Amino acid sequence: MPPLAATLLITAAVVLGLMLLVWLISLARRDASIIDPVWGLGFVIVAWLAWSLHAPTHQRALLLVGLTTAWGIRLSLFLLWRNWGQPEDRRYAAMRQRHGERFAWVSLWTVFLLQGVLLCFVSLPVQVAVVINAAQSLGPLDAMGVGIWGIGLFFEAVGDWQLARFRADRTQAGRIMDRGLWRFTRHPNYFGDFCVWWGLYIVAVAGGAWWTVISPLLMSVLLMKISGVSLLERTLAERRPGYASYQARTNAFFPWFPKLGR
C-alpha cells in the first residue's frame, strides 16, 4: 500500500476509535458537548500520529505538527475551561429534545462521526506534507504561512479571551459585545480559524501538498456558510436586543472598520 494511503487509513481508524469513545462517554454523561474540546485535540493526535509513522522527518513536517499542536491544545483547553460545569450546549440540547429516544444514534452520525470525517479531511494538508517529507529548506512561502497562521491564532485567542471577560462582567449582562476585536468583526474566532488553516495549507504547499486546497476551502465554507457564522446568527437577532444594529455596522467575518452612522 502507498505510504499516503496507509497513513490516511491509520489516522482515520484512530479518529473513528476516538469519536466512538467520546460518543459512549457522552451517553453516560448525557452531554454531547464534550465533543467540542475533543475537536482541537483530534487534530493534534492526527498530526503526531502521521509524523510518528514517517519519523525522522524534515523541519517542515515538524513545523506543521508544531503549529497544529499549538492551535489544537489552546482551543481544546479553552473549550474545556469554558464548558466545565455548564449544562449541555443549547445546540445539542435542542437536538436531544427534538429526537427524544433516537438522539443517541442521531448524535453518533450527525455529531461525532460527522466531525470525525471533517477532522480527517481538514487535516489533509498536514498529513500529506508530512508523508511527502520534502527535504528543501524552509523559505518565503513557509514564512508567509506561519505569518497567516499567527494572525489566525491571535484573532482566535484574543477574541475568545475578550468575550470571556465580557461575559464574566455582570454589569454587561444583556449587552452586545462590540469591543476589542469584536468591534471589527462579529466573529474574530471564526476568522482566526480561517487564517490558521489557510496558513497551514500554505506551509504544506511549500512541502508539495498543493492539491489539498479543497481542505481549507471546505473549512472556509463551514465557517462562513454552514456551521459557523450562519448557524450562530440564525436566532441571535431575535434573542439579543441590539444585535441587529450590531450586524448593520460590523462585518460578519473579515475584519474592517465599523460602518459609521448605522
C-alpha positions as CSV (number, residue, x, y, z in Angstrom):
1,M,0.0,0.0,0.0
2,P,1.4,3.5,-0.8
3,P,2.6,5.4,2.2
4,L,0.0,8.2,1.9
5,A,-2.9,5.7,1.6
6,A,-1.6,3.8,4.6
7,T,-1.2,6.9,6.7
8,L,-4.7,8.2,5.9
9,L,-6.2,4.8,6.7
10,I,-4.4,4.6,10.0
11,T,-5.2,8.1,11.1
12,A,-8.9,7.6,10.0
13,A,-9.1,4.4,12.1
14,V,-7.7,6.2,15.2
15,V,-10.1,9.1,14.7
16,L,-13.0,6.6,14.4
17,G,-12.0,5.0,17.6
18,L,-11.7,8.4,19.4
19,M,-15.1,9.5,18.2
20,L,-16.8,6.3,19.3
21,L,-15.1,6.5,22.7
22,V,-16.2,10.1,23.2
23,W,-19.7,9.2,22.0
24,L,-20.0,6.5,24.6
25,I,-18.8,8.9,27.3
26,S,-21.4,11.4,26.1
27,L,-24.2,8.8,26.5
28,A,-23.1,8.1,30.1
29,R,-22.9,11.8,30.9
30,R,-26.0,12.8,28.9
31,D,-23.9,15.6,27.4
32,A,-22.9,15.7,23.8
33,S,-21.0,19.0,24.4
34,I,-17.9,17.0,25.3
35,I,-17.2,16.7,21.6
36,D,-16.2,20.4,21.5
37,P,-12.9,20.2,23.4
38,V,-12.1,17.0,21.6
39,W,-12.2,18.7,18.2
40,G,-8.8,20.5,18.5
41,L,-7.2,17.6,20.3
42,G,-8.2,15.3,17.5
43,F,-6.0,17.4,15.0
44,V,-3.1,17.2,17.4
45,I,-3.4,13.4,17.6
46,V,-3.6,13.1,13.8
47,A,-0.6,15.3,13.2
48,W,1.6,13.5,15.7
49,L,0.5,10.1,14.5
50,A,1.3,10.9,10.9
51,W,4.6,12.3,12.0
52,S,5.4,9.1,14.0
53,L,4.7,6.9,11.1
54,H,7.3,8.7,9.0
55,A,9.9,9.8,11.5
56,P,12.6,11.0,11.2
57,T,11.1,13.9,9.2
58,H,12.5,17.1,7.9
59,Q,12.0,20.5,9.5
60,R,8.8,21.5,7.5
61,A,6.9,18.4,8.7
62,L,7.9,19.1,12.3
63,L,6.9,22.8,11.8
64,L,3.4,21.7,10.6
65,V,3.0,19.4,13.5
66,G,4.1,22.0,16.0
67,L,1.8,24.7,14.6
68,T,-1.1,22.2,14.6
69,T,-0.3,21.3,18.2
70,A,-0.2,24.9,19.5
71,W,-3.5,25.7,17.8
72,G,-5.3,22.5,18.9
73,I,-4.1,22.4,22.5
74,R,-5.1,26.1,23.0
75,L,-8.5,25.5,21.5
76,S,-9.2,22.3,23.5
77,L,-8.1,23.8,26.8
78,F,-10.2,26.9,26.3
79,L,-13.3,25.0,25.4
80,L,-12.8,22.6,28.3
81,W,-12.5,25.6,30.7
82,R,-15.5,27.3,29.1
83,N,-17.8,24.3,29.2
84,W,-16.7,22.9,32.6
85,G,-19.6,22.7,35.0
86,Q,-22.0,24.1,32.4
87,P,-25.2,22.4,31.1
88,E,-25.3,20.8,27.7
89,D,-24.8,23.3,24.8
90,R,-28.2,24.6,23.5
91,R,-27.4,23.2,20.1
92,Y,-27.2,19.6,21.4
93,A,-30.0,20.2,24.0
94,A,-32.3,21.2,21.1
95,M,-31.4,18.1,19.2
96,R,-31.9,15.9,22.2
97,Q,-35.4,17.4,22.7
98,R,-36.3,17.1,19.0
99,H,-35.2,13.5,18.6
100,G,-36.1,12.1,22.0
101,E,-35.0,8.4,22.5
102,R,-33.4,8.4,19.0
103,F,-30.9,11.1,20.0
104,A,-28.2,8.6,20.9
105,W,-28.0,7.2,17.4
106,V,-28.7,10.5,15.7
107,S,-25.8,12.1,17.6
108,L,-23.5,9.3,16.7
109,W,-23.9,10.0,13.0
110,T,-24.6,13.8,12.9
111,V,-22.3,15.0,15.7
112,F,-19.5,12.5,16.4
113,L,-18.8,10.6,13.2
114,L,-19.5,13.6,11.0
115,Q,-16.9,15.6,13.0
116,G,-14.5,12.7,12.7
117,V,-14.9,12.7,8.9
118,L,-14.4,16.5,8.8
119,L,-11.3,16.3,11.0
120,C,-9.7,13.8,8.7
121,F,-10.5,15.8,5.7
122,V,-9.5,19.3,7.0
123,S,-6.2,17.9,8.3
124,L,-5.2,16.6,4.9
125,P,-2.6,19.3,4.2
126,V,-0.7,18.5,7.3
127,Q,-0.9,14.7,6.8
128,V,0.1,14.9,3.1
129,A,3.0,17.3,3.7
130,V,4.3,15.0,6.5
131,V,4.1,12.0,4.2
132,I,5.9,13.8,1.3
133,N,8.5,14.9,3.9
134,A,10.1,17.4,1.5
135,A,13.8,17.9,2.3
136,Q,14.0,21.5,1.0
137,S,14.9,24.2,3.5
138,L,12.2,26.5,4.8
139,G,11.6,29.5,2.6
140,P,9.4,32.6,2.0
141,L,6.3,30.5,1.4
142,D,6.7,28.9,4.8
143,A,7.2,32.3,6.4
144,M,4.1,33.5,4.8
145,G,2.1,30.5,6.0
146,V,3.4,30.9,9.6
147,G,2.6,34.6,9.5
148,I,-1.0,33.9,8.4
149,W,-1.3,31.2,11.0
150,G,0.0,33.6,13.6
151,I,-2.7,36.2,12.7
152,G,-5.3,33.5,13.0
153,L,-4.1,32.3,16.4
154,F,-4.1,35.9,17.6
155,F,-7.7,36.5,16.5
156,E,-8.9,33.2,18.0
157,A,-7.1,33.5,21.3
158,V,-7.6,37.2,21.9
159,G,-11.2,37.1,20.6
160,D,-12.1,34.2,23.0
161,W,-10.4,36.0,25.9
162,Q,-12.2,39.3,25.3
163,L,-15.6,37.6,25.0
164,A,-14.9,35.5,28.2
165,R,-14.1,38.7,30.2
166,F,-17.1,40.4,28.8
167,R,-19.4,37.6,29.8
168,A,-17.9,37.4,33.3
169,D,-18.7,41.1,33.9
170,R,-22.2,41.1,35.4
171,T,-22.6,44.8,34.6
172,Q,-22.6,43.8,30.8
173,A,-25.5,41.4,31.1
174,G,-27.8,41.7,28.2
175,R,-25.5,43.9,26.2
176,I,-23.8,43.1,22.9
177,M,-20.0,42.6,22.8
178,D,-18.7,45.2,20.4
179,R,-15.3,46.0,21.8
180,G,-11.8,45.0,21.0
181,L,-11.6,42.7,18.0
182,W,-15.4,42.3,18.2
183,R,-15.6,45.9,17.0
184,F,-14.1,45.0,13.6
185,T,-15.7,41.5,13.0
186,R,-18.7,39.8,14.6
187,H,-16.7,36.6,14.7
188,P,-13.0,37.1,15.3
189,N,-12.6,33.5,16.5
190,Y,-14.0,32.1,13.3
191,F,-11.9,34.5,11.2
192,G,-8.9,33.3,13.2
193,D,-9.7,29.6,12.5
194,F,-9.9,30.5,8.8
195,C,-6.4,32.1,8.9
196,V,-4.9,29.2,10.9
197,W,-6.0,26.6,8.3
198,W,-5.0,28.7,5.2
199,G,-1.6,29.4,6.9
200,L,-1.1,25.6,7.5
201,Y,-2.1,24.9,3.9
202,I,0.5,27.5,2.6
203,V,3.2,25.8,4.6
204,A,2.0,22.4,3.2
205,V,2.1,23.9,-0.3
206,A,5.8,24.6,0.2
207,G,6.1,20.9,1.0
208,G,4.4,19.7,-2.2
209,A,0.9,19.3,-0.9
210,W,-0.7,21.9,-3.2
211,W,-3.5,19.7,-4.3
212,T,-5.0,19.6,-0.7
213,V,-6.5,23.1,-1.3
214,I,-10.0,21.5,-1.0
215,S,-9.4,21.2,2.7
216,P,-9.1,24.9,3.6
217,L,-11.8,25.7,1.1
218,L,-14.1,23.3,3.0
219,M,-13.2,24.8,6.3
220,S,-13.9,28.3,4.9
221,V,-17.4,27.2,3.7
222,L,-18.1,25.6,7.0
223,L,-17.1,28.7,9.0
224,M,-18.9,31.3,6.8
225,K,-21.9,29.5,5.5
226,I,-22.8,26.3,7.4
227,S,-21.7,25.6,11.0
228,G,-20.1,28.9,11.9
229,V,-21.5,32.4,11.3
230,S,-24.8,31.3,9.6
231,L,-25.7,28.8,12.3
232,L,-24.8,31.0,15.2
233,E,-26.5,34.1,13.9
234,R,-29.7,32.3,12.9
235,T,-31.6,33.4,16.0
236,L,-29.2,35.9,17.6
237,A,-31.1,39.0,16.3
238,E,-34.3,37.6,17.9
239,R,-32.7,36.6,21.2
240,R,-30.4,39.6,21.7
241,P,-31.8,43.2,21.7
242,G,-29.4,45.4,19.8
243,Y,-27.8,42.6,17.8
244,A,-29.5,43.7,14.5
245,S,-27.8,47.1,14.9
246,Y,-24.5,45.4,15.6
247,Q,-24.9,43.4,12.4
248,A,-25.6,46.5,10.4
249,R,-22.4,48.3,11.4
250,T,-20.0,45.4,11.8
251,N,-18.6,43.0,9.3
252,A,-19.7,39.4,9.8
253,F,-16.4,37.7,9.1
254,F,-13.4,39.6,7.6
255,P,-12.3,42.4,9.9
256,W,-12.8,46.0,8.9
257,F,-13.7,49.3,10.5
258,P,-17.3,49.7,11.6
259,K,-19.8,51.4,9.3
260,L,-20.4,54.8,10.7
261,G,-23.9,56.2,11.2
262,R,-25.6,52.8,11.4
